Amino acid sequence: MGKITGFMEFARLQEAYEAPQKRLKHWNEFVLHLDDGQAKQQAARCMDCGIPFCTNGCPVNNIIPDWNDLVYRQQWQQALHVLHSTNNFPEFTGRICPAPCEAACTLNINDDAVGIKSIEHAIIDKGWAEGWIKPQPPVRKTGKKVAVVGSGPAGMACAQQLARAGHAVTLFEKSDRIGGLLRYGIPDFKLEKPLIDRRIAQMEAEGVEFAPATYIGKATDKGADGLTVRTPESLLADFDAVVMSGGAETPRDLPIPGRELSGVYYAMDFLRPQNKAVAGDRLTSQPKATGKHVVVIGGGDTGSDCVGTSNRHGAATVTQFEITDQPPDAENKPLVWPYWPLKLRTSSSHDEGCQRDWSVVTKRLEGSNGKVEKLIAARVAWTRDDATGQMKMTEVPDSEFEMKADLVLLAMGFVSPVQTVLDAFGVDRDARGNVRANTDDYRTSVGKVFAAGDMRRGQSLVVWAIREGRQCARAVDEFLMGASDLPR
């Protein structure tokens, strides 16, 4: 490493945030990447640890020590090359990945981990600012055609890799814009959409064709109305291979009394219209939190996005419930390192204003004139079953309580891909309703059809989607050409 003793000399430096009272007035990103000097110092904290557990902790196996060393030496363009060798879209992961690499950092055993994510953020933003990121069109065309269905990070990564291998790739998306949940799930204050647009421009220059507003399935499927419809049969006839790379879009519901009241929304039905509004679309209706008492049910990242969006709308109050116990403030590092730890995580959205509560189960919703007005909940206790070893939930006696709720947002995760699409393709499914395919060849039970990302593995992280998209691209290339030079 460039500075062997750096980890003993320098403390971890967090990226700077715009103050909450300022950032709540706009929808732009508010995290500032490190400047060159700060990045150099933070890269110096990377230890000569011998075994870089961070690389294995990262789903795309980023070669983190190498680009840390290059940043320390201020060899930024080489650092960018190393970063891109494993990750097609570091500007996405450098902003929204939870950084399992940092949990696996050797320094994290007894100190603050190296700020890997912040250094990645600095590298990729500098690469774009300096004009180093160019299209990489193939030297020669193969004459093979591939359809990629779903334009989230898995589909984008798969399409870009296949285009660079010389195949003619068409990327299909049912929404009016490319990007999947990057576009219409993650708020702009976490990921500004021009970041997606400039990658689309790069991919177009590399030969990828984009087909938004196109539904893949049957014309009678729910969700196909008003869109161009392509059947799986037509894709299989027109293309040499088809990749299913859609998201896990079926949300987990909350079947309780009062669920039918107006003012109760799935998280995505609340977040998606706001992204469209920021993009300049004129909406006939949009759920807004302005002046309302908002309750977000679900304590994950999507719930946090609902909190940040509600605060920007000007909600009267925002409360977030989680059914599980409150995690500890700090993880038990000797027990869990280098794996992803269970600990309390406070997001930037929580810092902007939110009452959080744990071990709470929502029992019913009540209102008048068809509108939700209050939520009835109770405390629960979790105990381990001696016979099975599994955790069991029981309601705490006499713990029921109620609170105002003009807007209730269900952010409890996603259970599976859209089943009508899987039905149309006729692919086998696993027990969770995902497409059945392994990570050796990503092939489904239907000839010429592959699957990657959330549609194959279930709800997961953007970095896992990029990994699967890249690996699936290699599998498709091998299928078409008999061998592949694409990285796995």
C-alpha positions in Angstrom: 0.0 0.0 0.0 1.0 3.6 -0.6 1.2 4.4 3.1 1.7 1.4 5.3 0.9 3.3 8.6 -1.9 5.4 7.2 -4.6 3.5 9.2 -2.8 4.5 12.4 -2.4 8.1 11.4 -5.7 9.1 9.9 -9.3 8.9 11.2 -12.2 8.0 9.0 -13.8 11.0 7.3 -17.5 10.9 6.4 -18.7 12.6 3.3 -20.3 16.0 4.0 -24.0 16.5 3.9 -26.0 19.7 3.2 -27.8 20.7 6.4 -31.3 19.2 6.7 -33.2 22.5 6.8 -31.6 23.3 3.4 -31.9 20.0 1.6 -35.5 19.6 2.6 -36.3 22.4 0.2 -35.2 20.6 -2.9 -35.1 17.2 -4.6 -31.4 17.2 -5.6 -28.6 15.1 -4.1 -27.0 16.7 -1.0 -24.0 14.4 -0.4 -20.6 15.9 -1.4 -17.9 13.6 -2.6 -14.4 13.9 -1.1 -11.9 16.3 -2.7 -8.7 14.9 -4.1 -6.7 15.5 -0.9 -9.4 14.0 1.4 -9.7 10.9 -0.9 -5.9 10.5 -0.9 -5.8 10.6 2.9 -8.8 8.2 3.2 -7.2 5.8 0.7 -4.1 5.8 2.9 -6.1 4.1 5.6 -6.3 1.0 3.5 -4.1 -1.6 5.3 -1.6 -4.0 3.9 -3.9 -6.7 5.4 -2.7 -9.6 3.3 -6.2 -11.0 2.6 -8.6 -8.2 1.4 -11.9 -9.4 2.9 -13.5 -6.3 1.4 -13.2 -7.8 -2.1 -15.1 -10.9 -1.1 -17.6 -8.8 0.9 -18.4 -6.8 -2.3 -20.8 -8.7 -4.5 -19.1 -7.5 -7.7 -15.7 -8.3 -6.1 -14.3 -4.8 -6.6 -10.5 -4.8 -6.4 -10.6 -2.3 -3.6 -7.0 -2.3 -2.3 -5.7 -1.6 -5.8 -7.8 1.5 -6.5 -7.2 2.7 -3.0 -3.5 2.6 -3.6 -3.9 4.3 -7.0 -6.0 7.1 -5.4 -3.3 7.6 -2.7 -0.8 8.0 -5.5 -3.2 10.3 -7.3 -3.3 8.1 -10.3 -7.0 8.7 -10.8 -7.5 7.5 -14.4 -5.9 4.1 -13.5 -8.1 3.9 -10.4 -11.1 4.5 -12.6 -10.0 1.7 -15.0 -9.6 -0.8 -12.1 -13.0 0.3 -10.7 -14.7 -0.2 -14.0 -13.1 -3.6 -14.5 -15.6 -5.1 -12.1 -18.5 -2.6 -11.9 -20.3 -1.0 -14.9 -22.0 1.7 -12.9 -19.9 2.9 -9.8 -21.9 6.1 -9.7 -25.0 4.1 -8.7 -23.2 1.9 -6.1 -21.1 4.8 -4.8 -24.4 6.5 -3.9 -26.9 3.9 -2.9 -25.1 0.7 -2.0 -25.0 0.0 1.7 -21.3 -1.0 1.4 -21.0 -4.6 2.6 -17.3 -4.2 1.6 -16.9 -1.8 4.6 -18.4 -4.3 7.0 -15.8 -6.9 5.7 -12.9 -4.4 6.0 -10.1 -5.8 8.1 -9.7 -2.5 9.8 -13.3 -2.8 10.9 -12.4 -5.5 13.4 -11.3 -2.9 16.0 -11.6 0.5 14.4 -13.6 2.4 11.8 -13.6 0.8 8.4 -11.9 2.3 5.4 -14.4 4.7 3.7 -14.5 2.5 0.6 -17.8 3.8 -0.7 -16.8 7.5 -0.4 -13.6 6.8 -2.3 -15.5 5.0 -5.0 -17.9 7.9 -5.2 -14.9 10.3 -5.6 -13.3 8.2 -8.4 -16.3 7.8 -10.6 -17.4 11.5 -10.3 -13.9 12.6 -11.1 -13.9 10.2 -14.1 -17.1 11.9 -15.5 -15.8 15.4 -14.7 -12.5 14.8 -16.5 -14.2 13.2 -19.6 -12.4 9.9 -19.1 -15.5 7.8 -19.5 -16.1 7.1 -23.2 -18.3 4.6 -25.1 -16.6 1.2 -25.8 -18.1 0.0 -29.0 -17.1 -3.5 -30.1 -14.4 -4.1 -32.7 -16.6 -6.4 -34.6 -20.2 -7.6 -34.7 -21.2 -11.2 -34.1 -24.5 -11.1 -36.0 -26.3 -12.4 -32.9 -29.3 -10.7 -31.4 -30.2 -10.6 -27.7 -33.3 -9.2 -26.0 -33.0 -8.1 -22.4 -36.3 -7.6 -20.6 -36.1 -5.1 -17.7 -33.9 -2.1 -17.6 -32.9 -1.9 -14.0 -29.2 -2.3 -13.0 -29.2 -6.0 -13.8 -30.6 -5.4 -17.3 -28.4 -2.4 -18.0 -25.2 -4.2 -16.9 -26.1 -7.3 -19.0 -27.0 -5.3 -22.0 -23.8 -3.2 -21.9 -21.6 -6.2 -21.5 -23.3 -8.1 -24.4 -23.1 -5.0 -26.7 -19.4 -4.7 -26.0 -19.0 -8.3 -26.9 -20.4 -7.5 -30.4 -24.0 -8.7 -30.0 -27.0 -6.6 -31.2 -28.9 -5.9 -27.9 -32.3 -4.5 -27.4 -33.3 -3.5 -23.9 -37.0 -3.6 -23.2 -38.7 -1.6 -20.4 -42.4 -1.3 -19.6 -42.0 2.2 -18.1 -41.8 5.3 -20.2 -38.1 5.8 -19.2 -35.2 3.4 -18.9 -33.7 2.6 -15.5 -36.2 0.4 -13.6 -36.2 1.0 -9.8 -33.2 3.3 -10.3 -35.5 5.6 -12.2 -38.8 5.1 -10.5 -38.1 3.7 -7.1 -35.1 5.6 -5.6 -35.8 9.3 -4.9 -33.8 11.9 -6.8 -32.3 13.2 -3.6 -30.4 9.9 -3.3 -29.8 9.3 -7.1 -30.3 12.1 -9.6 -31.6 10.7 -12.9 -29.2 12.5 -15.3 -26.7 9.9 -13.9 -28.8 7.2 -15.6 -29.3 9.3 -18.8 -25.6 9.7 -19.4 -25.0 5.9 -19.1 -27.9 5.4 -21.5 -26.1 7.7 -24.0 -22.9 5.7 -23.5 -24.7 2.5 -24.1 -26.5 3.8 -27.2 -23.1 4.7 -28.6 -22.0 1.2 -27.9 -24.9 -0.2 -29.9 -27.6 -0.9 -27.4 -31.2 -0.2 -28.6 -33.7 0.9 -26.1 -37.4 0.0 -26.2 -39.3 1.8 -23.4 -43.1 1.7 -22.9 -43.0 -1.9 -24.1 -44.7 -4.7 -22.1 -43.4 -8.2 -22.5 -46.2 -10.7 -21.9 -49.8 -11.1 -23.0 -51.9 -8.2 -24.3 -54.6 -9.2 -21.7 -52.2 -8.9 -18.7 -52.8 -6.3 -16.1 -50.4 -3.5 -16.7 -50.2 -4.0 -20.5 -52.8 -1.3 -21.2 -51.6 1.5 -23.4 -48.2 0.0 -24.0 -46.6 -1.7 -27.0 -46.9 -5.4 -26.3 -44.3 -8.0 -27.3 -45.1 -11.6 -26.6 -42.3 -14.0 -25.4 -43.0 -16.1 -28.6 -42.2 -13.1 -30.8 -39.0 -12.4 -28.8 -37.9 -16.0 -29.1 -38.5 -15.9 -32.9 -36.7 -12.6 -33.4 -33.7 -13.0 -31.0 -31.0 -15.6 -30.5 -31.3 -15.3 -26.7 -33.6 -13.6 -24.2 -32.6 -12.4 -20.7 -35.3 -11.8 -18.0 -33.9 -9.2 -15.8 -36.9 -7.5 -14.3 -37.3 -6.6 -10.6 -39.1 -8.2 -7.7 -42.0 -5.9 -8.1 -44.8 -7.6 -6.2 -45.0 -5.8 -2.8 -45.8 -7.5 0.5 -49.3 -6.5 1.5 -50.8 -6.0 5.0 -54.2 -7.8 5.1 -55.8 -6.1 8.1 -59.2 -4.4 8.7 -59.2 -1.0 7.1 -56.7 -1.8 4.4 -59.2 -0.7 1.8 -59.4 2.9 3.1 -58.1 5.6 0.8 -54.8 7.1 2.0 -53.2 3.6 2.3 -50.5 3.1 -0.4 -47.8 0.7 -1.3 -44.4 2.5 -1.0 -43.8 2.4 -4.7 -47.2 3.9 -5.5 -46.0 6.9 -3.4 -42.4 7.1 -4.5 -42.9 6.6 -8.3 -45.2 9.6 -8.9 -42.8 11.9 -7.1 -39.9 10.8 -9.3 -42.2 11.5 -12.3 -43.0 14.9 -11.0 -39.4 15.8 -10.5 -38.8 14.6 -14.1 -41.3 17.3 -15.2 -44.3 15.0 -15.9 -47.7 16.5 -15.4 -49.6 14.2 -13.2 -53.4 14.1 -12.9 -53.1 12.8 -9.3 -50.3 12.2 -6.8 -50.4 11.0 -3.2 -48.8 13.8 -1.2 -47.9 13.9 2.5 -48.3 17.7 2.8 -49.7 18.6 6.2 -50.5 14.9 7.0 -49.7 12.5 9.8 -47.7 9.9 8.0 -47.0 6.4 9.2 -44.5 4.3 7.3 -44.8 0.5 8.0 -41.4 -1.1 7.4 -38.0 -0.2 8.6 -35.8 -0.8 5.5 -34.4 1.4 2.8 -37.7 1.8 1.0 -39.3 2.9 4.2 -36.5 5.4 4.7 -37.1 6.8 1.2 -40.8 7.3 2.2 -39.6 9.2 5.2 -37.4 11.5 3.2 -40.1 12.1 0.5 -42.8 12.8 3.2 -40.5 15.4 4.9 -39.9 17.1 1.5 -43.7 17.2 1.0 -44.1 19.0 4.3 -45.7 16.3 6.4 -47.1 17.3 9.8 -45.5 14.2 11.5 -43.7 11.1 10.2 -43.5 7.9 12.2 -41.9 4.7 11.1 -42.8 1.3 12.5 -40.7 -1.9 12.4 -42.1 -5.2 13.6 -38.8 -6.6 14.8 -36.8 -5.5 18.0 -34.6 -2.5 17.9 -31.1 -3.5 16.8 -28.1 -2.8 19.0 -26.3 0.5 18.6 -23.1 -1.3 17.6 -22.6 -4.8 16.3 -20.8 -7.6 18.1 -17.7 -7.5 15.8 -15.9 -10.6 17.2 -19.1 -12.6 16.5 -20.2 -11.3 13.0 -17.1 -9.9 11.2 -16.6 -10.0 8.2 -20.3 -10.5 7.5 -23.1 -7.9 7.3 -23.9 -7.0 10.9 -27.2 -6.4 12.7 -27.0 -3.0 14.2 -29.0 0.2 14.3 -28.8 2.2 11.1 -29.9 5.8 10.9 -30.3 7.2 7.4 -30.0 10.8 6.3 -33.8 10.8 5.9 -34.2 9.8 9.6 -32.0 12.8 10.5 -34.4 15.1 8.7 -37.2 14.3 11.1 -38.9 11.0 12.0 -40.2 9.2 15.0 -39.0 5.5 14.9 -40.5 2.7 16.9 -39.7 -1.0 17.0 -41.5 -4.2 18.1 -44.8 -2.8 16.8 -47.5 -4.7 14.9 -50.3 -2.8 13.1 -53.7 -4.4 13.9 -56.2 -2.3 12.0 -56.9 1.0 10.3 -59.9 3.2 11.0 -61.4 6.2 9.4 -64.6 7.9 8.1 -66.0 8.7 4.7 -63.7 6.0 3.3 -60.5 7.8 4.4 -58.0 6.5 6.9 -57.7 8.7 10.0 -56.0 6.5 12.6 -53.9 3.4 13.1 -54.3 0.9 15.9 -51.2 -1.0 16.8 -49.8 -3.1 19.7 -46.4 -4.0 21.2 -44.9 -7.4 20.5 -42.3 -9.5 22.2 -39.9 -11.9 20.4 -38.7 -15.1 22.0 -36.8 -18.1 20.7 -38.8 -21.4 20.4 -36.8 -24.0 22.2 -38.0 -26.8 19.9 -37.3 -25.2 16.5 -34.8 -22.5 17.4 -36.9 -20.0 15.4 -38.0 -16.6 16.8 -41.6 -16.3 17.7 -43.7 -13.2 18.0 -46.4 -12.7 20.7 -48.5 -9.6 21.4 -47.7 -7.9 24.8 -51.0 -7.9 26.8 -52.7 -4.5 27.2 -50.2 -2.8 24.9 -52.6 -1.7 22.2 -52.4 2.0 21.2 -53.7 4.3 18.5 -52.3 7.3 16.6 -53.3 9.7 14.0 -52.7 8.5 10.4 -53.8 10.5 7.4 -51.3 8.6 5.1 -50.1 5.1 5.6 -47.3 3.7 3.5 -46.6 0.0 3.2 -42.9 -0.5 2.8 -42.5 -4.1 4.0 -40.4 -5.4 1.0 -41.2 -7.3 -2.1 -42.2 -11.0 -2.4 -41.6 -11.9 -6.0 -41.5 -10.8 -9.6 -44.7 -10.1 -11.5 -46.1 -13.6 -12.0 -48.0 -12.8 -15.2 -44.7 -12.2 -17.0 -43.3 -15.5 -15.7 -46.5 -17.2 -16.7 -46.2 -15.8 -20.2 -42.7 -17.2 -20.6 -43.6 -20.5 -19.0 -40.5 -20.7 -16.9 -40.1 -22.9 -13.8 -40.2 -21.1 -10.5 -38.6 -21.6 -7.1 -40.5 -21.8 -3.8 -40.5 -18.0 -3.5 -42.0 -17.4 -6.9 -38.7 -16.3 -8.6 -37.4 -17.6 -11.9 -35.5 -20.9 -11.3 -32.0 -20.6 -12.7 -28.6 -21.2 -11.2 -25.5 -18.9 -11.1 -23.4 -21.2 -13.3 -25.2 -20.6 -16.6 -28.3 -18.5 -15.6 -30.4 -20.6 -17.9 -34.1 -21.1 -17.2 -36.2 -24.1 -18.0 -37.1 -22.6 -21.4 -34.6 -22.8 -24.2 -32.7 -19.6 -25.1 -34.2 -17.8 -22.0 -31.9 -16.6 -19.2 -32.7 -14.9 -15.9 -30.7 -12.5 -13.7 -31.1 -10.0 -10.9 -34.1 -9.7 -8.6 -36.2 -11.7 -11.0 -33.9 -14.7 -10.3 -32.7 -14.1 -6.7 -35.5 -12.1 -5.2 -35.4 -8.6 -3.7 -31.8 -7.6 -3.2 -29.2 -4.8 -3.6 -28.2 -2.8 -6.7 -24.7 -4.2 -6.4 -26.0 -7.8 -6.6 -28.1 -6.9 -9.6 -25.0 -5.6 -11.4 -23.0 -8.7 -10.5 -25.8 -11.0 -11.8 -26.2 -8.9 -15.0 -22.5 -9.2 -15.7 -22.3 -12.9 -15.0 -25.5 -13.6 -17.0 -24.0 -11.7 -20.0 -21.0 -14.0 -20.0 -23.3 -17.0 -19.8 -25.3 -15.7 -22.8 -22.1 -15.0 -24.7 -20.8 -18.5 -24.1 -24.2 -19.9 -25.2 -24.1 -17.9 -28.5 -20.4 -18.2 -29.3 -19.2 -21.3 -27.5 -16.7 -19.3 -25.4 -16.5 -15.8 -23.9 -13.8 -13.2 -23.1 -16.3 -11.3 -20.9 -15.3 -11.2 -17.2 -17.4 -13.2 -14.8 
